[in-house]
Amino acid sequence: MPRPETRAGHGGDADPEALPLSDDQTLWEQAARGDRAAYGELYRRHAEAVWNYAYRLTGSWATAEDLTSSTFLTAWQKLSDMTLVNSSARPWLFTVASNLARHEYRRLGRFSRLLTRIPLNDTTRDHADDVADQVDADHRLRTVLDAVSKLPKGERQAVELCLLGELSTAEAAEVMRIAEVSVRARISRARAKLRGFLRDTGTGIETTAFEEGR
């Protein structure tokens, strides 16, 4: 597999020698024929999103880094075998990352999921404040992980793809091979359950993110 040129989860400068703008389907087909530059462009487009998704699944920066590398290794190995959803590589990459995360947590005996996004604060502040905030954010992530792990499988997957991975319900329906209305129904049920789970924890975690329409 070609060595990634940027670290997942971190932006990189545009490559002046990058390929002309092409859709993912074209790049995927070129990469399947051995075009490493095309594969590199797919990596540049999606590595940060995959890292963010993996972090939201695991709550661990280090694990997210490993899952991102494994996801793109799997993509490289299966280029000629896979069909993209709506000519986008992202839904398939997210599905691979999710499967790898499940495998990892089963192996460790602590499988869990994540539904929330913790916004990064770009303001320059004292390092000690940033560390304290990160510890608090990690604690809240773990609480939400416990709540999401209680959801039925279908609802967890819909939540991962749409609320966490920010795919459209149509894209998620393609990945899950169900009707779009079923995806919407699963997300609605999951939101209601998560609000209840988190209220019961007594931790004061804000539940408005799980309200309908958000």
CORRATA-V886216 format. One record per backbone hydrogen bond with DSSP energy under -1.0 kcal/mol. CO is the residue of the C=O (numbers start at 1). NH is the residue of the N-H. If there is no record, write none. Layout:
CO;NH + CO;NH
This chain:
7;10 + 15;18 + 23;27 + 24;28 + 25;29 + 26;30 + 27;31 + 28;32 + 30;35 + 31;34 + 34;36 + 35;39 + 36;40 + 37;41 + 38;42 + 39;43 + 40;44 + 41;45 + 42;46 + 43;47 + 46;50 + 47;51 + 48;52 + 49;53 + 50;54 + 51;55 + 52;56 + 53;57 + 54;58 + 55;59 + 60;64 + 61;65 + 62;66 + 63;67 + 64;68 + 65;69 + 66;70 + 67;71 + 68;72 + 69;73 + 70;74 + 71;75 + 72;76 + 73;77 + 74;78 + 78;81 + 78;82 + 85;88 + 89;93 + 90;94 + 91;95 + 92;96 + 93;97 + 94;98 + 95;99 + 96;100 + 97;101 + 98;102 + 99;103 + 100;104 + 101;105 + 102;106 + 103;107 + 104;108 + 105;110 + 126;130 + 127;131 + 128;132 + 129;133 + 130;134 + 131;135 + 132;136 + 133;137 + 134;138 + 135;139 + 136;140 + 137;141 + 138;142 + 139;143 + 140;144 + 141;145 + 142;146 + 143;147 + 144;148 + 145;149 + 147;150 + 148;151 + 152;156 + 153;157 + 154;158 + 155;159 + 156;160 + 157;161 + 158;162 + 159;163 + 159;164 + 160;165 + 161;167 + 168;172 + 169;173 + 170;174 + 171;175 + 172;176 + 173;177 + 173;178 + 179;183 + 180;184 + 181;185 + 182;186 + 183;187 + 184;188 + 185;189 + 186;190 + 187;191 + 188;192 + 189;193 + 190;194 + 191;195 + 192;196 + 193;197 + 194;198 + 195;199 + 196;200 + 199;202 + 207;210 + 208;211 + 211;214
